[in-house]
Amino acid sequence: MSVVAGGRGGRVPTSRVQPRRQSGNQSRQQARRQTNAVDVVRDRARTSVTSFYTNLQGGKIRFRLVAMYVLVSLLLVTMLVRVSYLQTVGAGAYREASVSQRTRISTARAERGSILDRNGLELALPVPTRTVFADPRIVVDPVATAHAIASVLGLSPEDELVLASKLQNMGSSFLYIARQATTEVSDALAALNLPGISSYPEQSRTLTSDGLRALVGRTDIDGIGISGLEEQFDELLAGADGRTVREVNSKGQSIPTGDDSSQAAVRGQDLVTTIDRNIQFQVDAIVTQQITRLNARGGAAIVMDSTTGEIYAMSTIRVNTDGTYTADSGNFAAVDAYEPGSVAKVFSISAALNEATVETNSVFKVPGKQVFNQGTRWVHSITDAYPHGLEEMTVRKIIVDSSNLGTVQIAQTMPAETLHKYLQEYGFGAKTDVNYPGESKGLLKSFNELRGTEKITTAYGYGYSASALQLIAGVNVVANNGVYVAPRLVSSVIDLDGINQPSTPSATHTVIKPEVAATMRSLMSDVVCFGTASLAKVPGMTVAGKTGTGYKRQDNGTYIKDDGSRAYFASFVGFLPAENPRFTVLVSIDEPDPASRDRFGGTAAAPVFANIAQVLINELDIRPAATDMGCLKVRPAELGAAH
């Protein structure tokens, strides 16, 4: 037996080596079989292809053709259904996606109409600006873009970081960068040529005088009126926005296109008010000067045409928290109501004269103090305007010296319900036709709701409240020969064709007889010449009016503060010239210094009337009548000694 050396020098039987030779043979046989299998598959495939072309038996070719037809038909139907879907039901979504990807649509803001004064001068007007915005989807480098913008706008590092974060929001397609920027700022940003940064024109709003803020009101940053005339006539002034459509490339740059679906904006209409800008400006200055001098909370003044009811000036000034005085707080002449005080004696006395229950020389014995409703829960003590004993007073003296108890006695010559009806005819308890946003209708209870001395105190201006608009319209009845004329602020509208469309004239109704109105004008001119309103005199012209000094009701329900002091509301309403009035003027001073002697209507408000009257005389060339002799230098004996 042959041996083969082992790994360890041992002997290995020859029979253990033989299987290796057999294994090599098997491998060669297996490879041979695989080669034969490949040849078989290749032969079969060649046979099938050859059979397809050569074996053209009728049954087989028909089956193949039908199968191919069905398959192609299914493919065509599927394509047709898909195309139909894309052209009909699914068209909108894909069209919107396409438009969103390649086009940019921005709103073209309509230019807001101007608010003009009666002479066509601007009170509020649009100012062109540009709003800069970003499309984060096409901003190339948000951080670098934010840094460049920050350098122009002067942003803090914190704000720059916030801007960079917003510019990285790829889910947003619009981001404000600078809203209503000046031309300098928008040009500086445009010069940077930053991808994804664009701008569009937008209008801001400005006033020609800060004093107009209370009357004209405000618009928000989107140009929508939110107060005053801007709010009241917002729809008329706003116009209709348009839209700008443009196609852009991947860098956000506009590309030319033949399809322009942009729509032009339609400008708003212009509103022509009854205000005279020059007079308004001067009235604002006069009121501000007086309330500053008196350290008052605020003040208001209204100038109204006595015949037409048109408002030439409407000023409202109030102190701010920092001690400055501006017109930013609101139009309190329309929206606030207060007890009118002694100005209301005009209504009580004119009503009695109209009812013929008194004459100007009728005499009343007037005490200095009187208690009413004794023995009831409504017991109330009324003190006269100045201390005195029992005194005989004519109707003329009662109004000239502003006697509270004398006016009560005049009112008691007619039923209390009659006076209440006159107050309603004078316009109290209802809003005026101005219909100013937030306008107050005041407070005038129905007659059946009046209790206790409320039926008495209404005679001299307590127990009901009125806005400045209501009060001037009421007193103007005397100036306008007994006819109530509703105040108004709008003269006309200039439409888009430039045509002036006049507003409807003010509504009117008769309250007292013309001869009674003439008598009241005579009595009220004596108030200025010899009574409580001597500081309202105008050199060279007789004027008429009535003072009012009212206590303001406090939160504790009384007219006295918790510290024992009082808050005053001083007012004066008059007209000029007295004989043939052209203008009626109201002045009110809210909470003048209570320690000052100038806290009364005759000392706080009457001098303001005199200054405003001089403005009207100069601006409108008002001349006294030929028969106007001015005030007599000596107080008539009928009026007794002055107080």
C-alpha positions, 0 to 999 in steps of 0.5 A: 500500500502506497503512502503519502506523507502526512502533515505530521510525518505519519502514514495516510492510507492511499484510499483517503486520497482517492475521493479528491480525484472523484470530486474534481471529476464531479465539478467538471461534470457539473459545469458541463451540465450548466453549459448544456442548460444555458444552451437549452434555454437559448434554443427554446427562446430562439425557437419561440421567436422563430415560431412567432414569425413562422408559425402563423396559424389562425387561432394563435395570431387572432388571440395575440392580436386581441390581447394586444388590442385590449392592452393598448385600449386599456392604456389609451382609456387610462390616459384619456381618463387622466387627461380628462381629469386634469382638464376638468376636475383636477384642473383648478388645483394644478392651475393654482399650483402653477400660478403660485409657482411662477406668478406673484399677485399683489393688491394695488391699494386704491388711493383714499379720497381727500377730506376737504374744507369748504374752500377746497383746502385739504384737511386729510389727504393721502401721501404716497409711500412704498411698502417693502416685503420679502418672499422667503421662498426665493430669498437666497441667503436669509442671514445675509439678507437680514443683515443688509436690511438691518443696516438700512433700517437700523435694526437692533441685533435682536430684531435682525435675528428675528428677521433672519429667522422669518426669512428662513421660513420657506412655508411663507410667501410674504413678509413685511419688511418696512410698511409705508416706508419713506421714499428714501428708505424704500430706494435704499432697500431697492438699491441692495438688489436682494433676491426675494425683496420687492416693494409696492406703492401704498398710501399713508394718511396725513392731516394738515393740522394736528388740531383736526385729529379729533374731528377728522379721526384716524385710519389704521395702517391698512387705510381703513377709517377707525374714528371720526369722519374717516370712519363715518365716510369710510366706504365713500373715501376708500375706493376699490382696490385693484391687483397686480399680477406678474410672472417671475423667474427663479430669482424673483425677477419679473419676466415679460408675458402677454397675459396681463390680468391686473386690475386697476384700483379705483380711487375714493371720492373726495368729501367736502366738509363745512369746516373752514381750515383757517378758522379751525386752526385759529380756534384750536390755538385759542382754546389750547391757550386758555385751557393751558392758562387755566390748568384745565382738563380740556376745552371745546369750541364750535362755530356754526352758521346761524342760518344753515347749521353748517359747522365752520370749526369744531375744536376739542383739546384735552390734556394728556398724561404727560401734561401736554394738550392735543386733539388726539383723545377724541371729539368730545364735543360730539360724544360727551354729554354734561349738565348744561347749567345756566345756559339752559335758562335760555330754554326755560325763559323762552318757553315761558315767553312763547307760552305768554305766561310771562313778559320781560317786565314781569316781576318775581319775589326771589329768595336767596335760598329755598327748600323744595319738597319738604317732608318727602324723600326728595327734599332739596335746597336750592341756593341762588347764583349769588347771595341776597335776601328776598328781592324783586326781579324782572324777567330781564334781571333774572336772565342778566344776573343768572338767578337760579330761583328766579328762573325756577319761578318763571318755569313754574308759570307753566306746567312742568310737562310743557317745559319738558316738551320744549326741551325736546323741541330744542333737540335734547334727548336725541342725536343730531343729524350729524350722526357722528360716530359715537355721538351722544344723545345726552340724557333727558328722561321721559316726563313720567320718569322725573322724580322730586326736584328733577321737575324743578332743576331742569329749569336752570340746567340740572337733571338732564345732560347734553352734548356740545352739539346739542347745546349750540343747536338749541341756543341757535334757535334764538339766533335763527328767529325761533327755527331749529336747524340741525347742525351739519359737517358735510357740504358735498361729495366730489364723485369720480367724474369730478362732479360736486354732489351737494348734501341735503340741506339741514332739517328745520322746525319751528320752536318759538315765535320770531318775535319771542326769538327777537326778545330773547336776543335783546335779553341775551345781549344785556347778559353780555353788556351788563351781566355775567358775560361782560368778558364776551364783549366785542369792540364795535359790535353788540353780541349776545349769549348766556353763561353757564357754570355747572358742577360735575357729578362725581363717582360718589353720586354727588357734586362734591368730591370725597375731599370736599372740593368741586369740579366745574364745567364752565361754558358760554354760548353766544352769537354775533351780531346780536341784532342779525346773527350770522354765527353762533359760537359755543365754548366750554372749559372742562374742569378749570382750576377750582381754586381760580376765580376764572372757573366760571362761565363768565371768566373761563369761557366768555373771553374765548368767545370774544377772541373767536368772534374777532377771528370771524369778523376778520376772516369773514368780514362781518360788519355790524348793522347800521343801527347797532349802537353797541352796549350802553355804558350805564347799567339800566336802573331796572337791573339794579346793582351789578353782582 
